[in-house]
Structures are given as C-alpha cells and as structure tokens.
Amino acid sequence: MAIRLVTYEHSETLPLLPGKNVFHSVGLFRILESTPGYSPFMLVAYEGERPIGKLLCVIRKSRFISKCVIYDCGEYFNTNMRHDLIFDELLSYLTIRNKDNFFVIEFRNLTEPLFGYRYFRQNGYFPVRRLRVINSIHHSTIDKWMGASRKRQIQQGLRNGAVMGIADNKHQVCAFFKMLKNYYTSKVFKYLPAMDFFTNILEQTEDDSEIGKIFTISYNDKIIGGSCCLFSDDTVYLLFSGGMRKSYPHLYPGVLAVWNAMLYSREKGYSHFEFIDAGLPFKKYGYRDFILRFGGKQLSTRRWYRLKWSWLNRIMEKVYV
C-alpha cells in the first residue's frame, strides 16, 4: 500500500499519535509553537488511515537567515514496513517542498549514524561528523567513572553552601533564564531560545508524563547556575546548562547544574544521560572536555545538511563526501 503524507502546521489539528521520542512529540510541538522565533510543523506518514511515522521539523528564524532543524530521523510505529523506506518518503517530500524556503535544512543528533545514508545522498545532503557523549546512569553508583577532581568539585560546592533544586514556578524560571542568558552572551555559536520555551516546559506534559525539567543551583536564595533537560523514553537529554563560575568559583555552579540533573534522572529510573552537542571530532572543544569528566562515553555520529544555494551545496558535498 502506498504511503500518504500529511503536513500539520498547528498542534491542535494533529491526530492522536503514539511514540516515545520527545523530539517528535506533540508536547514539544506545542512548546515550540508558543516560543517566539520558532515555527514547527509535523510530517505524518499514513498507511491507509493508520499513522505509521512522524517527523517534527523546526523552523528557526533569525534576523538574517531561517533554517529547518530536525532532531534524529523521525519515529515509526504500527507497521511492518521498513523504517528507512518510510523515512525516504518523508525526506524526499520535505526536501522537494522546502529546498528553496530555508537557507539550510539540518538533521542532527542521529541515534543511528548510518540510518538513511543512501536517501540523504540521493536528496543532495552532505554529512559532517560530530560526537556524542552519553553517560550510563542505571548503575548503583553513577559517579563510578567520574574523575576524582570532578567528585571533589561537587563535594566542595555543596559543602560551601550551594543548594541543588528544581524550578517549579515562573519566578524561578525567569531567574534561571536571566543567568543562562548572561552565560550564553559570550558563546558566539550557541543559540538560546526565548524565555517562553522554558516557561512552557513547566506546563507541558505528554501522556501525563513530564517532557522536561529545569534544574537550579542557588546560593543565599539567588540562582547562580542551572540546566534544562528533556526526557525521551529511557534517555535524558541535556539541552542547556551554565553557571556563574567567575562570580562563585568555589561553588562550582556549572558542575553542580549537570550533577543535579543526573541525580534526578537516575532517581526517576532513566538509563542514559546524553549531552546534546559534543562538537566536532577533529577540533578541540572545551565544553566536551568539561562533560567528559562526568565519566561519559564518547561516540561518533554525523549531521546532515542541505543548503539553499545549489552551487555552495555542491562545493560542500565535494569537501565532506
């Protein structure tokens, strides 16, 4: 039976869809459509009248360019059809319809690095190697592979008065966002969404389960660090984290921001904790060195890109393929 594809641009028009992948969930769709600068849409594949796959695409607009970002390669269910064949239909449709609408279409955070390779190339995408860092947190001691210096920093920060918590109201989210925005000001290539994204996480659930959490580090009732995570099946993804390390060097707020999220994730029964961006494999990256000290495993993956300007896309294909 032929696959039928439907595009949904508003969350209220979406049918009931199964799935566990937060990056293709209705809940994340609702969060993003309520956040300035984002315009999500969902591609749904049908076999007859039955949905068998979905792909959440996120349009991110800035002053100069717009890009379409997709995390992983979709989610598939209720079918015996090969998932890569469904993805081929979704990818071809997305590319043909939008190749001139965005400066770049980007697929990132692929859980299976080789999934869809043939179809990406057929549609003119080029790959760039990236790294993932994943911590196993289902052990009785999640600091088993953590460096001794990192353990000392955690102990010292808590001993010196830092308090780990969870944001549960908009006032705390606002204070967290203000801290994070100041932290990200110096990060040239880091993109921080509007505060609405974080306040919406407080209110949004998916099938009565939490989509995400905002973790805080405070000192004398002032938020000096924190992190934001999304929950997906048995994995927790760290999206944003930071701390006022220059103002509070002996409290290690950036370290505790990650540790707080990891402890909560283990207590809730999640198996893995993944840092959403570990950088390029051939380039020194301070953030990757920072997160590896929590004892995680480094894995190779790739991102796929397709540029609006065909001449530039051809050059990039020759460089990276």
C-alpha positions as CSV (number, residue, x, y, z in Angstrom):
1,M,0.0,0.0,0.0
2,A,1.3,3.5,-0.9
3,I,2.3,5.9,1.8
4,R,0.3,9.0,2.2
5,L,2.0,12.1,3.7
6,V,0.2,15.0,5.6
7,T,1.7,18.2,6.9
8,Y,0.4,19.7,10.1
9,E,1.3,23.3,11.0
10,H,-0.8,23.7,14.2
11,S,-0.7,21.3,17.1
12,E,-4.5,21.4,17.6
13,T,-5.0,19.8,14.2
14,L,-2.8,16.8,14.9
15,P,-4.4,13.4,15.3
16,L,-3.6,11.1,18.2
17,L,-0.1,9.8,17.6
18,P,1.8,7.1,19.5
19,G,5.5,7.4,20.3
20,K,8.2,7.9,22.9
21,N,10.7,10.2,21.2
22,V,10.4,13.6,22.7
23,F,12.0,15.3,19.6
24,H,9.0,14.2,17.6
25,S,6.3,14.6,20.2
26,V,3.1,16.7,20.2
27,G,4.2,18.1,23.5
28,L,7.5,19.6,22.1
29,F,5.4,20.8,19.1
30,R,3.2,22.8,21.5
31,I,6.2,24.2,23.4
32,L,7.9,25.4,20.2
33,E,4.9,26.9,18.5
34,S,4.4,29.1,21.6
35,T,8.0,30.2,21.5
36,P,8.9,33.4,19.5
37,G,11.4,32.6,16.7
38,Y,10.2,29.1,16.1
39,S,7.6,27.7,13.7
40,P,7.3,23.9,13.9
41,F,5.5,21.6,11.6
42,M,4.9,17.9,11.7
43,L,5.0,15.5,8.7
44,V,2.9,12.3,9.4
45,A,3.1,9.2,7.2
46,Y,-0.1,7.1,6.8
47,E,-0.6,3.6,5.6
48,G,-4.3,3.8,4.6
49,E,-5.8,5.7,7.6
50,R,-3.3,4.5,10.1
51,P,-0.3,6.7,11.1
52,I,3.0,4.9,10.8
53,G,5.6,7.6,11.2
54,K,6.2,11.2,12.1
55,L,8.8,13.8,11.6
56,L,8.9,17.1,13.7
57,C,10.6,19.8,11.7
58,V,11.5,23.1,13.5
59,I,11.9,26.3,11.6
60,R,14.2,28.6,13.4
61,K,14.2,32.2,12.3
62,S,16.9,34.9,12.9
63,R,17.4,38.3,11.6
64,F,19.4,37.1,8.6
65,I,18.5,33.5,7.8
66,S,16.0,30.8,8.5
67,K,16.9,27.2,9.0
68,C,14.9,24.0,9.4
69,V,16.2,21.7,12.1
70,I,15.2,18.0,12.7
71,Y,16.5,16.0,15.6
72,D,17.1,12.4,14.7
73,C,15.3,10.8,11.7
74,G,11.7,10.6,12.9
75,E,9.7,8.0,14.8
76,Y,7.9,4.9,13.4
77,F,5.2,2.6,14.7
78,N,2.2,0.4,13.9
79,T,3.8,-1.1,10.7
80,N,5.8,-4.0,9.4
81,M,7.2,-1.7,6.7
82,R,11.0,-0.9,6.9
83,H,11.5,2.3,8.7
84,D,14.1,3.6,6.3
85,L,11.6,3.3,3.4
86,I,9.1,5.4,5.3
87,F,11.9,7.9,6.1
88,D,12.8,8.0,2.4
89,E,9.3,9.2,1.6
90,L,9.3,11.8,4.4
91,L,12.8,13.1,3.5
92,S,12.0,13.4,-0.2
93,Y,8.8,15.2,0.4
94,L,10.4,17.6,2.9
95,T,13.3,18.4,0.6
96,I,11.3,18.9,-2.6
97,R,8.8,21.1,-0.8
98,N,11.2,23.2,1.2
99,K,14.6,23.2,-0.6
100,D,14.2,26.9,-1.5
101,N,12.4,28.0,1.7
102,F,15.3,27.8,4.1
103,F,19.0,28.7,3.9
104,V,19.8,25.2,5.4
105,I,18.0,22.0,6.3
106,E,19.8,20.2,9.1
107,F,19.4,16.7,10.6
108,R,21.2,16.4,13.9
109,N,21.6,14.1,16.9
110,L,21.2,10.9,14.9
111,T,21.0,7.9,17.2
112,E,22.0,5.6,14.4
113,P,24.8,7.3,12.4
114,L,24.2,5.2,9.2
115,F,20.4,5.4,9.2
116,G,19.1,6.8,5.9
117,Y,22.6,7.4,4.4
118,R,21.6,6.4,0.9
119,Y,18.4,8.6,1.0
120,F,20.2,11.6,2.3
121,R,22.7,11.4,-0.5
122,Q,20.0,10.9,-3.1
123,N,18.4,14.2,-1.9
124,G,21.6,16.2,-2.0
125,Y,22.6,16.3,1.6
126,F,26.2,16.2,2.8
127,P,27.4,14.8,6.2
128,V,29.6,16.4,8.8
129,R,31.0,14.2,11.5
130,R,30.0,15.0,15.1
131,L,30.5,13.5,18.6
132,R,28.0,12.4,21.2
133,V,28.7,12.0,24.9
134,I,26.5,9.6,26.8
135,N,26.5,8.6,30.5
136,S,25.0,5.3,31.7
137,I,23.1,6.3,34.9
138,H,21.4,3.0,35.7
139,H,24.2,1.8,37.9
140,S,24.0,1.9,41.7
141,T,26.9,4.5,41.7
142,I,26.6,6.9,38.8
143,D,30.0,8.5,39.6
144,K,31.8,5.2,39.1
145,W,33.7,6.5,36.0
146,M,33.9,10.2,37.2
147,G,37.3,11.8,37.6
148,A,38.5,12.4,41.2
149,S,38.8,16.1,40.6
150,R,35.1,16.3,39.5
151,K,34.0,14.5,42.6
152,R,36.0,16.9,44.8
153,Q,34.3,19.9,43.0
154,I,30.9,18.5,43.7
155,Q,31.6,17.8,47.3
156,Q,33.3,21.2,47.8
157,G,30.4,23.1,46.1
158,L,27.8,21.5,48.3
159,R,29.9,21.9,51.4
160,N,30.4,25.6,50.7
161,G,26.6,26.2,50.6
162,A,25.4,25.6,47.1
163,V,21.9,24.2,47.0
164,M,20.5,22.0,44.2
165,G,16.8,22.4,43.3
166,I,14.2,22.2,40.6
167,A,12.4,25.2,39.2
168,D,8.6,24.9,39.9
169,N,7.3,28.4,39.2
170,K,7.8,31.2,36.7
171,H,9.7,33.4,39.0
172,Q,12.4,30.8,39.3
173,V,12.4,30.1,35.6
174,C,12.8,33.8,35.0
175,A,15.9,34.0,37.3
176,F,17.3,30.9,35.7
177,F,16.8,32.3,32.2
178,K,18.5,35.6,33.2
179,M,21.5,33.7,34.5
180,L,21.7,31.5,31.4
181,K,21.3,34.4,29.0
182,N,24.3,36.2,30.6
183,Y,26.3,33.0,30.4
184,Y,25.5,32.4,26.7
185,T,26.3,36.0,25.8
186,S,29.9,35.0,25.3
187,K,29.1,31.8,23.4
188,V,29.2,33.0,19.8
189,F,27.8,29.9,18.2
190,K,25.3,29.0,20.9
191,Y,21.6,29.7,20.3
192,L,19.3,30.4,23.3
193,P,15.6,30.4,22.7
194,A,13.3,33.0,24.3
195,M,12.2,32.6,27.9
196,D,8.8,31.3,26.7
197,F,10.5,28.0,25.8
198,F,11.5,27.4,29.4
199,T,8.2,28.5,31.0
200,N,6.3,26.3,28.6
201,I,8.4,23.3,29.7
202,L,6.9,23.8,33.2
203,E,3.4,23.5,31.9
204,Q,3.7,20.9,29.2
205,T,3.2,17.1,29.6
206,E,3.0,14.2,27.2
207,D,0.5,11.4,28.1
208,D,0.6,12.7,31.7
209,S,4.4,12.3,31.8
210,E,6.9,15.2,32.2
211,I,8.6,16.4,29.0
212,G,11.4,18.2,30.7
213,K,12.7,19.9,33.8
214,I,14.7,22.9,34.8
215,F,17.3,22.3,37.5
216,T,18.7,25.1,39.6
217,I,21.8,25.8,41.7
218,S,21.3,28.6,44.3
219,Y,23.3,30.3,46.9
220,N,21.7,32.6,49.5
221,D,18.4,32.3,47.6
222,K,20.0,33.5,44.4
223,I,20.1,31.2,41.3
224,I,23.7,31.0,40.2
225,G,23.5,28.0,37.9
226,G,21.2,25.6,36.3
227,S,20.3,23.2,33.4
228,C,17.4,22.3,31.2
229,C,16.7,18.7,30.1
230,L,14.2,16.8,28.0
231,F,13.0,13.3,28.8
232,S,12.7,10.7,26.0
233,D,11.9,7.1,26.6
234,D,14.8,5.9,28.8
235,T,17.2,8.8,28.0
236,V,17.5,12.3,29.4
237,Y,18.9,15.0,27.0
238,L,20.8,18.0,28.4
239,L,19.8,21.0,26.2
240,F,21.3,23.9,28.1
241,S,23.4,24.4,31.2
242,G,25.6,27.0,32.8
243,G,26.7,28.7,35.9
244,M,28.3,31.9,37.3
245,R,31.6,30.3,37.8
246,K,33.6,33.5,37.8
247,S,31.5,35.1,40.5
248,Y,31.3,31.9,42.6
249,P,34.4,29.9,41.8
250,H,34.3,27.9,45.0
251,L,30.7,26.7,44.5
252,Y,31.2,25.2,41.0
253,P,27.7,26.1,39.9
254,G,28.2,24.8,36.3
255,V,29.4,21.4,37.6
256,L,26.5,21.1,40.1
257,A,24.0,22.1,37.4
258,V,24.9,18.9,35.4
259,W,25.2,16.8,38.5
260,N,21.8,17.9,39.8
261,A,20.1,16.8,36.5
262,M,22.0,13.4,36.5
263,L,20.9,12.6,40.1
264,Y,17.3,13.4,39.3
265,S,17.4,11.3,36.2
266,R,18.8,8.3,37.9
267,E,16.2,8.6,40.7
268,K,13.4,8.6,38.2
269,G,14.7,5.4,36.6
270,Y,16.2,6.7,33.3
271,S,19.1,4.7,31.9
272,H,21.1,7.2,29.9
273,F,22.0,10.8,30.1
274,E,23.1,12.5,26.9
275,F,24.7,15.9,26.3
276,I,23.0,17.3,23.2
277,D,26.1,18.7,21.5
278,A,29.7,17.4,22.0
279,G,31.2,19.2,19.0
280,L,33.4,18.2,16.0
281,P,35.8,15.2,16.4
282,F,38.8,17.0,14.9
283,K,38.6,20.2,16.9
284,K,39.5,20.9,20.5
285,Y,36.3,21.8,22.4
286,G,36.4,23.0,26.0
287,Y,32.8,22.0,26.6
288,R,33.4,18.4,25.5
289,D,36.4,18.2,27.9
290,F,34.1,19.5,30.6
291,I,31.3,17.0,30.1
292,L,33.7,14.0,29.6
293,R,34.9,14.5,33.2
294,F,31.5,13.3,34.4
295,G,32.5,9.8,33.1
296,G,30.5,9.5,29.9
297,K,31.3,7.6,26.8
298,Q,32.3,9.4,23.5
299,L,30.5,8.1,20.4
300,S,30.7,9.1,16.7
301,T,27.7,10.4,14.8
302,R,27.0,12.8,12.0
303,R,24.8,15.7,11.0
304,W,23.3,16.1,7.5
305,Y,23.0,19.4,5.8
306,R,21.4,20.7,2.6
307,L,22.0,24.4,1.6
308,K,19.6,26.5,-0.4
309,W,22.3,27.7,-2.8
310,S,23.0,24.7,-5.0
311,W,26.5,25.9,-6.1
312,L,27.6,26.2,-2.4
313,N,25.9,22.8,-1.6
314,R,27.9,21.2,-4.4
315,I,31.1,22.6,-3.0
316,M,30.3,21.3,0.5
317,E,29.5,17.8,-1.0
318,K,32.9,17.7,-2.6
319,V,34.5,18.7,0.7
320,Y,32.7,16.3,3.0
321,V,31.6,13.3,0.9
